[in-house]
Amino acid sequence: MHSSHDLTIGQLARSAALAPETLRHYERLGLIQPSRRSDSNYRLYDHAALRRLRFIRRAQALGFSLPEIRQLLGLHADAAADMAQVRAVAAQRMAEIDQRLADLRRLRDGLQQLLQACPGHGPVSDCPILAALGAPEAAP
């Protein structure tokens, strides 16, 4: 039997508001692991696993990928690691977000130009948006 401090995968999933399959996926990636197995070979997790899951969820909310989260957890567990390593991971994530924002701004600017060029009425054959997209000739 397991102690009152151990959680089954279902209990852990409910506590973390995640699907059990998500927890299995995290386990396969090495993000969490059971603290032990029951006599009947069920995975049992301690409350440290729940804290790790909360860390994972907060990191995902900031845009960190699962490999980056694994890296951050590894740095946290490494007593010899320096916070500069953690900062470097966060700075790389920030640079990627900035690049995505720049890409989105370019998309928005291009779309805004098309919207400004379109009067919003008249035959579709005169549509500047479709023309700019290189719409094929309409079927006869």
KOLSE-787657 format. One record per residue: x, y, z of N, C-alpha, C, O, CB in turn; chain. Coordinates in steps of 0.1 Angstrom, whole numbers, padded with zeros to 4 digits. Glycine has a CB too. Example, Ala and Ser with C-alpha at 12.3 -4.5 7.8 and 13.67 -1.06 7.14 Angstrom:
2
nc1, nc2, nc3, cac1, cac2, cac3, cc1, cc2, cc3, oc1, oc2, oc3, cbc1, cbc2, cbc3, kette
0132, -0057, 0078, 0123, -0045, 0078, 0132, -0033, 0078, 0142, -0033, 0085, 0113, -0045, 0090, A $
0128, -0022, 0071, 0137, -0011, 0071, 0129, 0000, 0079, 0134, 0011, 0080, 0141, -0006, 0057, A $
END
This chain:
140
nc1, nc2, nc3, cac1, cac2, cac3, cc1, cc2, cc3, oc1, oc2, oc3, cbc1, cbc2, cbc3, kette
0008, -0012, 0000, 0000, 0000, 0000, 0009, 0012, 0000, 0020, 0012, 0004, -0010, 0000, 0012, A $
0003, 0024, -0005, 0012, 0036, -0005, 0008, 0045, 0006, -0002, 0044, 0012, 0010, 0043, -0019, A $
0018, 0054, 0009, 0016, 0063, 0021, 0006, 0074, 0017, 0003, 0076, 0005, 0029, 0069, 0025, A $
0001, 0081, 0027, -0009, 0091, 0024, -0002, 0103, 0017, -0009, 0112, 0012, -0015, 0096, 0037, A $
0011, 0103, 0016, 0018, 0114, 0009, 0020, 0111, -0006, 0023, 0120, -0013, 0031, 0117, 0016, A $
0019, 0099, -0009, 0021, 0095, -0023, 0008, 0097, -0031, -0003, 0096, -0026, 0025, 0080, -0024, A $
0010, 0101, -0044, -0002, 0103, -0053, -0001, 0094, -0065, 0010, 0091, -0070, -0002, 0118, -0058, A $
-0012, 0088, -0069, -0012, 0080, -0081, -0012, 0090, -0092, -0013, 0102, -0091, -0025, 0071, -0081, A $
-0010, 0085, -0104, -0010, 0094, -0116, -0023, 0101, -0118, -0023, 0113, -0122, -0006, 0086, -0129, A $
-0034, 0095, -0115, -0047, 0101, -0116, -0049, 0112, -0106, -0054, 0123, -0109, -0058, 0091, -0114, A $
-0044, 0110, -0093, -0045, 0120, -0083, -0036, 0132, -0087, -0040, 0144, -0085, -0041, 0114, -0069, A $
-0024, 0129, -0091, -0015, 0139, -0095, -0020, 0147, -0107, -0019, 0160, -0107, -0001, 0134, -0099, A $
-0026, 0140, -0117, -0032, 0147, -0128, -0043, 0157, -0124, -0044, 0168, -0128, -0037, 0137, -0138, A $
-0052, 0152, -0115, -0063, 0161, -0110, -0057, 0173, -0102, -0062, 0184, -0104, -0072, 0153, -0101, A $
-0047, 0170, -0094, -0041, 0181, -0086, -0035, 0192, -0095, -0035, 0204, -0091, -0031, 0176, -0076, A $
-0029, 0188, -0106, -0022, 0197, -0115, -0031, 0201, -0127, -0027, 0209, -0135, -0010, 0190, -0121, A $
-0044, 0197, -0127, -0053, 0200, -0138, -0047, 0196, -0151, -0048, 0204, -0161, -0057, 0215, -0137, A $
-0042, 0184, -0152, -0036, 0179, -0165, -0042, 0165, -0167, -0047, 0159, -0158, -0021, 0179, -0164, A $
-0041, 0161, -0180, -0045, 0148, -0183, -0034, 0138, -0179, -0022, 0141, -0180, -0048, 0147, -0199, A $
-0038, 0126, -0175, -0028, 0116, -0171, -0018, 0113, -0183, -0006, 0111, -0181, -0034, 0103, -0167, A $
-0023, 0114, -0196, -0014, 0112, -0207, -0003, 0123, -0208, 0008, 0120, -0212, -0022, 0111, -0220, A $
-0007, 0135, -0204, 0003, 0146, -0204, 0014, 0143, -0194, 0026, 0145, -0196, -0004, 0159, -0200, A $
0010, 0137, -0182, 0020, 0134, -0172, 0029, 0122, -0177, 0041, 0122, -0175, 0013, 0129, -0159, A $
0023, 0113, -0184, 0031, 0102, -0190, 0041, 0108, -0200, 0053, 0103, -0201, 0022, 0091, -0197, A $
0036, 0117, -0208, 0045, 0124, -0218, 0057, 0131, -0211, 0068, 0130, -0215, 0037, 0134, -0227, A $
0053, 0138, -0200, 0064, 0145, -0193, 0074, 0135, -0186, 0086, 0138, -0186, 0057, 0154, -0181, A $
0068, 0124, -0182, 0077, 0114, -0177, 0087, 0108, -0187, 0098, 0106, -0185, 0069, 0102, -0170, A $
0081, 0106, -0199, 0090, 0101, -0210, 0101, 0111, -0214, 0112, 0107, -0217, 0081, 0098, -0223, A $
0098, 0124, -0212, 0108, 0134, -0215, 0117, 0136, -0203, 0127, 0144, -0205, 0101, 0147, -0218, A $
0115, 0130, -0192, 0124, 0131, -0181, 0121, 0144, -0172, 0129, 0148, -0164, 0138, 0132, -0185, A $
0109, 0150, -0174, 0105, 0162, -0167, 0100, 0158, -0153, 0103, 0166, -0143, 0095, 0170, -0174, A $
0094, 0147, -0151, 0089, 0142, -0138, 0092, 0127, -0138, 0094, 0121, -0148, 0074, 0145, -0135, A $
0093, 0122, -0126, 0094, 0108, -0124, 0087, 0104, -0111, 0086, 0111, -0102, 0109, 0103, -0125, A $
0082, 0091, -0111, 0076, 0087, -0099, 0086, 0086, -0088, 0098, 0083, -0091, 0069, 0073, -0101, A $
0082, 0088, -0076, 0091, 0087, -0065, 0094, 0072, -0062, 0104, 0068, -0057, 0086, 0094, -0052, A $
0084, 0064, -0065, 0085, 0050, -0063, 0074, 0042, -0070, 0065, 0049, -0075, 0086, 0046, -0048, A $
0074, 0029, -0069, 0063, 0021, -0074, 0056, 0014, -0063, 0063, 0010, -0053, 0068, 0011, -0085, A $
0043, 0012, -0064, 0036, 0005, -0054, 0039, -0010, -0055, 0045, -0014, -0064, 0021, 0008, -0055, A $
0034, -0017, -0045, 0036, -0032, -0046, 0030, -0038, -0058, 0035, -0048, -0063, 0030, -0039, -0033, A $
0019, -0032, -0063, 0013, -0036, -0075, 0018, -0029, -0088, 0012, -0030, -0098, -0003, -0034, -0075, A $
0030, -0023, -0086, 0037, -0016, -0097, 0031, -0004, -0103, 0034, 0000, -0114, 0039, -0026, -0108, A $
0022, 0003, -0096, 0016, 0015, -0100, 0026, 0026, -0097, 0034, 0026, -0087, 0003, 0018, -0093, A $
0027, 0036, -0106, 0036, 0048, -0104, 0030, 0056, -0092, 0018, 0058, -0091, 0037, 0057, -0117, A $
0039, 0060, -0083, 0035, 0068, -0072, 0044, 0081, -0072, 0056, 0080, -0073, 0036, 0061, -0058, A $
0038, 0092, -0070, 0045, 0105, -0070, 0044, 0112, -0057, 0034, 0110, -0050, 0039, 0114, -0081, A $
0054, 0119, -0053, 0054, 0127, -0041, 0050, 0141, -0044, 0048, 0145, -0056, 0067, 0126, -0033, A $
0049, 0149, -0034, 0045, 0163, -0036, 0055, 0171, -0043, 0052, 0182, -0049, 0041, 0170, -0023, A $
0067, 0167, -0044, 0078, 0174, -0052, 0074, 0173, -0067, 0077, 0182, -0074, 0092, 0167, -0050, A $
0068, 0162, -0071, 0063, 0161, -0085, 0053, 0171, -0088, 0053, 0177, -0099, 0058, 0147, -0088, A $
0044, 0174, -0079, 0034, 0184, -0081, 0040, 0198, -0082, 0036, 0206, -0090, 0023, 0184, -0069, A $
0050, 0201, -0073, 0058, 0213, -0074, 0064, 0215, -0088, 0064, 0225, -0094, 0068, 0215, -0063, A $
0070, 0204, -0093, 0077, 0204, -0106, 0067, 0207, -0117, 0069, 0214, -0126, 0084, 0190, -0109, A $
0055, 0201, -0116, 0044, 0203, -0126, 0040, 0218, -0126, 0038, 0224, -0136, 0032, 0194, -0123, A $
0039, 0224, -0114, 0036, 0238, -0114, 0046, 0246, -0120, 0044, 0256, -0127, 0033, 0242, -0099, A $
0059, 0243, -0117, 0070, 0250, -0124, 0069, 0248, -0139, 0070, 0258, -0146, 0084, 0244, -0119, A $
0067, 0236, -0144, 0065, 0234, -0158, 0054, 0242, -0164, 0056, 0249, -0174, 0062, 0219, -0161, A $
0043, 0243, -0158, 0031, 0251, -0163, 0035, 0266, -0163, 0031, 0272, -0173, 0019, 0248, -0154, A $
0041, 0271, -0153, 0045, 0285, -0153, 0055, 0288, -0163, 0054, 0298, -0170, 0050, 0289, -0139, A $
0065, 0279, -0165, 0075, 0281, -0176, 0068, 0281, -0190, 0072, 0289, -0198, 0086, 0271, -0175, A $
0059, 0271, -0192, 0052, 0271, -0204, 0044, 0284, -0207, 0043, 0288, -0218, 0043, 0259, -0205, A $
0038, 0289, -0196, 0030, 0301, -0198, 0039, 0313, -0202, 0034, 0323, -0208, 0023, 0305, -0185, A $
0052, 0312, -0199, 0061, 0323, -0204, 0068, 0319, -0217, 0076, 0327, -0222, 0072, 0324, -0194, A $
0063, 0308, -0223, 0068, 0305, -0237, 0080, 0296, -0238, 0084, 0293, -0249, 0071, 0317, -0244, A $
0084, 0290, -0226, 0095, 0281, -0227, 0091, 0268, -0233, 0080, 0263, -0230, 0101, 0279, -0213, A $
0099, 0262, -0241, 0096, 0249, -0247, 0099, 0238, -0237, 0106, 0240, -0227, 0104, 0246, -0260, A $
0094, 0226, -0239, 0097, 0215, -0230, 0112, 0212, -0229, 0117, 0209, -0218, 0089, 0202, -0234, A $
0119, 0212, -0240, 0134, 0210, -0239, 0140, 0221, -0230, 0150, 0218, -0222, 0140, 0209, -0252, A $
0136, 0233, -0232, 0141, 0244, -0224, 0138, 0242, -0209, 0146, 0245, -0200, 0136, 0258, -0229, A $
0126, 0238, -0206, 0122, 0235, -0193, 0130, 0224, -0187, 0134, 0225, -0175, 0107, 0232, -0192, A $
0133, 0214, -0194, 0141, 0203, -0189, 0155, 0208, -0186, 0161, 0205, -0176, 0143, 0191, -0200, A $
0160, 0217, -0195, 0173, 0224, -0192, 0173, 0232, -0179, 0182, 0231, -0171, 0177, 0233, -0204, A $
0162, 0240, -0177, 0161, 0248, -0165, 0160, 0239, -0153, 0166, 0242, -0142, 0148, 0257, -0166, A $
0152, 0228, -0153, 0152, 0219, -0142, 0165, 0213, -0139, 0169, 0211, -0128, 0141, 0208, -0145, A $
0173, 0210, -0150, 0186, 0204, -0148, 0195, 0214, -0142, 0203, 0210, -0133, 0192, 0200, -0161, A $
0194, 0226, -0146, 0203, 0237, -0139, 0199, 0239, -0125, 0208, 0240, -0116, 0201, 0250, -0147, A $
0186, 0238, -0122, 0182, 0239, -0108, 0187, 0228, -0099, 0191, 0231, -0087, 0166, 0239, -0107, A $
0188, 0216, -0105, 0193, 0205, -0097, 0208, 0204, -0096, 0214, 0197, -0088, 0188, 0192, -0104, A $
0215, 0213, -0104, 0230, 0213, -0104, 0235, 0223, -0095, 0235, 0235, -0097, 0235, 0215, -0119, A $
0240, 0219, -0083, 0246, 0228, -0073, 0257, 0236, -0079, 0260, 0247, -0073, 0250, 0220, -0061, A $
0264, 0232, -0089, 0275, 0239, -0094, 0271, 0249, -0105, 0280, 0257, -0110, 0286, 0229, -0100, A $
0259, 0249, -0109, 0254, 0258, -0120, 0254, 0272, -0115, 0252, 0275, -0103, 0240, 0253, -0125, A $
0255, 0281, -0124, 0255, 0295, -0121, 0242, 0301, -0127, 0237, 0297, -0137, 0267, 0303, -0126, A $
0237, 0311, -0121, 0224, 0317, -0126, 0226, 0323, -0139, 0216, 0326, -0146, 0219, 0328, -0116, A $
0238, 0326, -0143, 0241, 0331, -0157, 0236, 0321, -0167, 0231, 0325, -0178, 0256, 0334, -0159, A $
0237, 0308, -0164, 0232, 0298, -0174, 0217, 0299, -0175, 0211, 0297, -0186, 0236, 0284, -0169, A $
0210, 0301, -0164, 0195, 0302, -0164, 0192, 0315, -0172, 0182, 0315, -0180, 0189, 0303, -0150, A $
0199, 0325, -0169, 0196, 0338, -0176, 0198, 0337, -0191, 0191, 0342, -0199, 0205, 0349, -0171, A $
0208, 0329, -0195, 0211, 0327, -0209, 0199, 0320, -0216, 0195, 0323, -0227, 0224, 0319, -0211, A $
0193, 0310, -0209, 0182, 0303, -0215, 0170, 0313, -0216, 0163, 0313, -0226, 0178, 0291, -0206, A $
0168, 0321, -0206, 0157, 0330, -0206, 0159, 0341, -0217, 0150, 0345, -0224, 0155, 0337, -0192, A $
0172, 0345, -0218, 0175, 0356, -0229, 0173, 0350, -0243, 0168, 0357, -0251, 0190, 0360, -0227, A $
0176, 0337, -0245, 0174, 0331, -0258, 0159, 0331, -0261, 0155, 0333, -0272, 0180, 0317, -0258, A $
0151, 0327, -0251, 0136, 0326, -0253, 0131, 0340, -0256, 0123, 0342, -0265, 0129, 0321, -0240, A $
0136, 0351, -0249, 0132, 0365, -0252, 0136, 0369, -0266, 0128, 0375, -0272, 0139, 0374, -0242, A $
0148, 0365, -0271, 0152, 0368, -0284, 0142, 0362, -0295, 0139, 0368, -0305, 0166, 0364, -0287, A $
0139, 0349, -0292, 0129, 0342, -0301, 0116, 0349, -0301, 0109, 0350, -0311, 0128, 0328, -0297, A $
0111, 0353, -0289, 0098, 0360, -0288, 0099, 0373, -0296, 0090, 0377, -0303, 0094, 0363, -0274, A $
0110, 0381, -0294, 0112, 0393, -0301, 0111, 0391, -0317, 0105, 0399, -0324, 0125, 0400, -0297, A $
0118, 0380, -0321, 0118, 0377, -0336, 0103, 0374, -0340, 0099, 0379, -0351, 0127, 0365, -0339, A $
0096, 0366, -0332, 0082, 0363, -0336, 0074, 0376, -0337, 0065, 0377, -0345, 0076, 0353, -0326, A $
0076, 0385, -0327, 0069, 0398, -0327, 0072, 0406, -0339, 0063, 0412, -0345, 0072, 0406, -0314, A $
0085, 0406, -0343, 0088, 0414, -0355, 0082, 0408, -0368, 0077, 0415, -0376, 0104, 0414, -0357, A $
0082, 0394, -0368, 0075, 0388, -0380, 0060, 0391, -0380, 0055, 0394, -0390, 0077, 0372, -0379, A $
0054, 0391, -0368, 0040, 0394, -0367, 0037, 0408, -0371, 0027, 0411, -0378, 0034, 0391, -0353, A $
0046, 0418, -0367, 0044, 0432, -0371, 0045, 0433, -0387, 0037, 0441, -0392, 0055, 0440, -0365, A $
0054, 0426, -0393, 0055, 0426, -0407, 0043, 0421, -0414, 0038, 0427, -0423, 0068, 0418, -0412, A $
0037, 0410, -0409, 0025, 0405, -0414, 0013, 0414, -0412, 0006, 0417, -0422, 0021, 0391, -0407, A $
0013, 0421, -0401, 0002, 0430, -0398, 0003, 0442, -0407, -0007, 0447, -0412, 0003, 0435, -0383, A $
0015, 0447, -0409, 0017, 0459, -0418, 0013, 0456, -0432, 0006, 0464, -0439, 0032, 0464, -0417, A $
0017, 0444, -0437, 0013, 0440, -0450, -0002, 0439, -0452, -0008, 0443, -0462, 0020, 0427, -0454, A $
-0008, 0432, -0442, -0023, 0431, -0443, -0030, 0444, -0442, -0040, 0447, -0448, -0028, 0422, -0432, A $
-0025, 0453, -0433, -0031, 0466, -0432, -0030, 0474, -0445, -0040, 0481, -0449, -0024, 0474, -0421, A $
-0019, 0473, -0452, -0018, 0480, -0465, -0028, 0474, -0475, -0034, 0482, -0483, -0004, 0478, -0471, A $
-0030, 0461, -0475, -0040, 0455, -0484, -0054, 0460, -0480, -0063, 0463, -0488, -0040, 0440, -0483, A $
-0057, 0461, -0467, -0070, 0465, -0462, -0073, 0480, -0466, -0084, 0483, -0470, -0072, 0464, -0447, A $
-0062, 0488, -0465, -0064, 0502, -0469, -0066, 0504, -0484, -0072, 0513, -0488, -0052, 0510, -0465, A $
-0060, 0495, -0492, -0062, 0496, -0506, -0075, 0491, -0511, -0079, 0494, -0522, -0051, 0487, -0513, A $
-0082, 0484, -0503, -0095, 0478, -0507, -0107, 0487, -0503, -0108, 0490, -0491, -0097, 0464, -0501, A $
-0115, 0491, -0512, -0126, 0500, -0509, -0137, 0493, -0501, -0146, 0499, -0495, -0132, 0506, -0521, A $
-0137, 0479, -0502, -0147, 0472, -0494, -0161, 0470, -0501, -0170, 0465, -0496, -0150, 0478, -0482, A $
-0161, 0474, -0514, -0173, 0472, -0522, -0170, 0471, -0537, -0159, 0475, -0541, -0184, 0484, -0520, A $
-0178, 0465, -0545, -0176, 0464, -0559, -0173, 0449, -0562, -0173, 0441, -0554, -0164, 0472, -0563, A $
-0171, 0447, -0575, -0170, 0433, -0580, -0157, 0427, -0574, -0146, 0434, -0573, -0170, 0432, -0595, A $
-0157, 0414, -0571, -0146, 0407, -0566, -0134, 0407, -0576, -0123, 0407, -0572, -0149, 0392, -0563, A $
-0137, 0408, -0589, -0127, 0408, -0599, -0118, 0420, -0598, -0107, 0420, -0603, -0133, 0408, -0613, A $
-0123, 0431, -0591, -0115, 0443, -0589, -0108, 0444, -0575, -0103, 0454, -0571, -0124, 0455, -0591, A $
-0109, 0433, -0568, -0104, 0433, -0554, -0089, 0434, -0553, -0082, 0425, -0558, -0109, 0420, -0547, A $
-0084, 0444, -0547, -0069, 0446, -0546, -0063, 0436, -0537, -0051, 0432, -0539, -0066, 0460, -0542, A $
-0070, 0431, -0528, -0065, 0420, -0519, -0062, 0408, -0526, -0051, 0402, -0526, -0074, 0418, -0507, A $
-0072, 0403, -0534, -0070, 0391, -0542, -0060, 0393, -0553, -0052, 0384, -0555, -0084, 0387, -0549, A $
-0059, 0405, -0559, -0049, 0408, -0569, -0035, 0407, -0563, -0026, 0401, -0569, -0051, 0421, -0575, A $
-0033, 0413, -0551, -0020, 0413, -0544, -0016, 0398, -0541, -0004, 0395, -0540, -0021, 0421, -0532, A $
-0026, 0390, -0538, -0023, 0376, -0534, -0020, 0368, -0547, -0016, 0356, -0546, -0034, 0370, -0526, A $
-0022, 0374, -0559, -0020, 0366, -0571, -0030, 0356, -0574, -0028, 0345, -0578, -0006, 0360, -0571, A $
-0043, 0360, -0571, -0054, 0351, -0573, -0054, 0346, -0588, -0052, 0354, -0597, -0068, 0357, -0570, A $
-0057, 0333, -0590, -0058, 0328, -0604, -0070, 0334, -0611, -0079, 0339, -0605, -0058, 0313, -0604, A $
-0070, 0333, -0624, -0081, 0338, -0632, -0093, 0330, -0628, -0093, 0318, -0626, -0078, 0337, -0647, A $
-0105, 0337, -0628, -0117, 0330, -0624, -0121, 0321, -0636, -0118, 0324, -0648, -0128, 0340, -0622, A $
-0127, 0310, -0633, -0132, 0300, -0643, -0143, 0307, -0651, -0151, 0314, -0645, -0137, 0287, -0637, A $
-0143, 0304, -0664, -0153, 0311, -0673, -0167, 0306, -0670, -0177, 0310, -0676, -0150, 0309, -0688, A $
END
